[in-house]
Amino acid sequence: MLFAPKESGQGLVEYALILVLVAVVVIVVLALFGPAIGNIFSNIWEALTLQ
């Protein structure tokens, strides 16, 4: 095997692709549910400060 392909960077590229996929999923989830989550925390904060 004199001309074996070099695959040393393949693992790094795969981890980068997984990281990008996770980041895209997090951004989409926050864009969809962000206002609802903000309202929940706002309601909790108001309930705690009124007492």
Backbone as CSV, one residue per row, in Angstrom:
resi,resn,N_x,N_y,N_z,CA_x,CA_y,CA_z,C_x,C_y,C_z
1,MET,0.832,-1.189,0.000,0.000,0.000,0.000,0.875,1.250,0.000
2,LEU,1.433,1.532,-1.089,2.268,2.718,-1.194,1.439,3.986,-1.305
3,PHE,0.275,3.871,-1.909,-0.564,5.042,-2.153,-1.869,4.966,-1.368
4,ALA,-1.777,4.718,-0.086,-2.967,4.655,0.767,-3.530,6.064,0.934
5,PRO,-4.846,6.210,0.807,-5.435,7.549,0.962,-5.295,8.049,2.397
6,LYS,-5.058,9.321,2.521,-4.920,9.921,3.852,-6.289,10.390,4.322
7,GLU,-6.742,9.847,5.433,-8.061,10.167,5.960,-7.958,10.807,7.337
8,SER,-6.884,11.501,7.591,-6.688,12.061,8.930,-7.642,13.200,9.220
9,GLY,-8.064,13.944,8.208,-8.969,15.071,8.432,-10.430,14.703,8.345
10,GLN,-10.725,13.465,8.010,-12.110,13.052,7.821,-12.902,13.127,9.121
11,GLY,-12.332,12.701,10.218,-13.032,12.736,11.504,-13.356,14.149,11.918
12,LEU,-12.435,15.074,11.677,-12.667,16.471,12.022,-13.810,17.054,11.209
13,VAL,-13.861,16.710,9.934,-14.941,17.199,9.074,-16.278,16.631,9.531
14,GLU,-16.305,15.371,9.906,-17.553,14.763,10.373,-18.040,15.425,11.663
15,TYR,-17.121,15.693,12.590,-17.515,16.375,13.822,-18.009,17.789,13.534
16,ALA,-17.386,18.459,12.589,-17.823,19.806,12.223,-19.219,19.772,11.615
17,LEU,-19.504,18.793,10.773,-20.839,18.676,10.180,-21.888,18.382,11.241
18,ILE,-21.569,17.536,12.197,-22.510,17.244,13.283,-22.752,18.496,14.111
19,LEU,-21.697,19.253,14.396,-21.834,20.484,15.161,-22.701,21.501,14.428
20,VAL,-22.521,21.610,13.128,-23.347,22.524,12.333,-24.800,22.074,12.352
21,LEU,-25.047,20.789,12.238,-26.420,20.272,12.265,-27.075,20.562,13.606
22,VAL,-26.366,20.345,14.694,-26.914,20.629,16.027,-27.198,22.118,16.174
23,ALA,-26.298,22.964,15.676,-26.504,24.412,15.769,-27.739,24.836,14.979
24,VAL,-27.936,24.274,13.802,-29.112,24.617,12.994,-30.388,24.181,13.702
25,VAL,-30.381,23.003,14.291,-31.566,22.520,15.012,-31.870,23.426,16.203
26,VAL,-30.847,23.825,16.952,-31.059,24.706,18.100,-31.611,26.050,17.654
27,ILE,-31.101,26.599,16.573,-31.588,27.885,16.076,-33.042,27.783,15.642
28,VAL,-33.399,26.710,14.959,-34.786,26.531,14.509,-35.719,26.373,15.704
29,VAL,-35.310,25.576,16.694,-36.155,25.373,17.878,-36.334,26.682,18.635
30,LEU,-35.270,27.452,18.796,-35.389,28.732,19.491,-36.235,29.727,18.704
31,ALA,-36.137,29.699,17.390,-36.948,30.600,16.579,-38.428,30.250,16.694
32,LEU,-38.724,28.963,16.781,-40.123,28.549,16.857,-40.706,28.703,18.262
33,PHE,-39.949,28.306,19.276,-40.478,28.271,20.633,-39.933,29.368,21.535
34,GLY,-39.091,30.232,21.017,-38.487,31.282,21.830,-39.493,32.192,22.515
35,PRO,-40.446,32.745,21.756,-41.431,33.623,22.405,-42.267,32.913,23.476
36,ALA,-42.636,31.680,23.231,-43.425,30.934,24.215,-42.610,30.681,25.482
37,ILE,-41.346,30.325,25.313,-40.482,30.091,26.468,-40.263,31.396,27.228
38,GLY,-40.100,32.494,26.500,-39.953,33.800,27.141,-41.179,34.178,27.944
39,ASN,-42.354,33.889,27.419,-43.594,34.175,28.146,-43.700,33.342,29.419
40,ILE,-43.283,32.101,29.354,-43.330,31.240,30.538,-42.427,31.799,31.633
41,PHE,-41.191,32.165,31.256,-40.273,32.721,32.251,-40.775,34.067,32.770
42,SER,-41.405,34.845,31.911,-41.960,36.129,32.337,-43.092,35.912,33.340
43,ASN,-43.939,34.946,33.082,-45.032,34.646,34.015,-44.496,34.154,35.353
44,ILE,-43.476,33.322,35.310,-42.868,32.833,36.556,-42.265,33.999,37.328
45,TRP,-41.562,34.904,36.629,-40.938,36.039,37.285,-42.004,36.949,37.917
46,GLU,-43.089,37.176,37.205,-44.158,38.009,37.750,-44.802,37.342,38.968
47,ALA,-44.980,36.040,38.924,-45.560,35.340,40.066,-44.651,35.403,41.276
48,LEU,-43.341,35.362,41.059,-42.409,35.404,42.178,-42.286,36.803,42.754
49,THR,-42.397,37.815,41.925,-42.208,39.187,42.423,-43.463,39.738,43.068
50,LEU,-44.617,39.162,42.804,-45.860,39.660,43.398,-46.016,39.202,44.846
51,GLN,-45.311,38.188,45.243,-45.495,37.663,46.595,-44.637,38.366,47.596
